[in-house]
Amino acid sequence: MSAALPLQSGRTSRWAPPRLSARFVPVWRRNFLVWRKLFVERLLTNVIEPLLTIVAFGYGLGSLLPEVDGVSYLQFLASGAIAMSVMYSAKFESLWGAFSRMHVQKTWDAILHTPLAVDDLLLGEIFWAASKATFTGLCILVMIWVLGIAREPSSLLVLPAAFFIALVFSAMALIVNAVARSYDLLSNYFTVVVMPLVFLSGVYFPLSQLPPWLREVARWLPMTAAVDLVRPLALGRSPAHPVRDVLLLSVFGLLCYYVALVLTRRRLLK
């Protein structure tokens, strides 16, 4: 367990509103410099796993299926896989990566002995996770272009959408990180929460195949909004409900960020 640190000046309550400033940049830069040393290994991870999914399901299973929502199953799956991989990347970094820096390596304790506050630390972690996840999205987008699955100019808009989506899922994961006492909780959360989010979001099949009651639940999931934003852009279309999707993700992300901040303050500060 991380050692408790004295509450920084200017902070009288763990419930205080977030203090947003550019002071998070050194935290982002520190994580980037560490990641850069393992760039080749990370690049392989970002490419091979999504490539296997697209090849196995898109080419293999897709050859047996008719068109889905007006596109081939390969295009349907590949475009949804971008949003899925961005979410996975953000959550992995804000679960296992952040937990290691907080609980095992004590990196967070060292940072909090500088003039930086928990607000700066958490914001740096979120922006770093989003940056790394956007890189993952770029890798998959390039792979889709190379394979000739989709080569629409509007697919470049996937990248800012991916960054925004990753911010949301990173904040969500940091809530779990703030209360976890071991890696076991992280694994359980991934199995119980993350996997259902993927299977109910329309990545592998359209929501119309779900029972009506489950379909209505799925429409309000943040992962569904993420897929609904990314898939049309990757295929050269316009999202059907962009305002609704952006608002849903924004509300969810802001709420999760505040909860994560409160819980992290409680864990790290007296």
Disulfide bonds with the S-S distance in Angstrom:
none
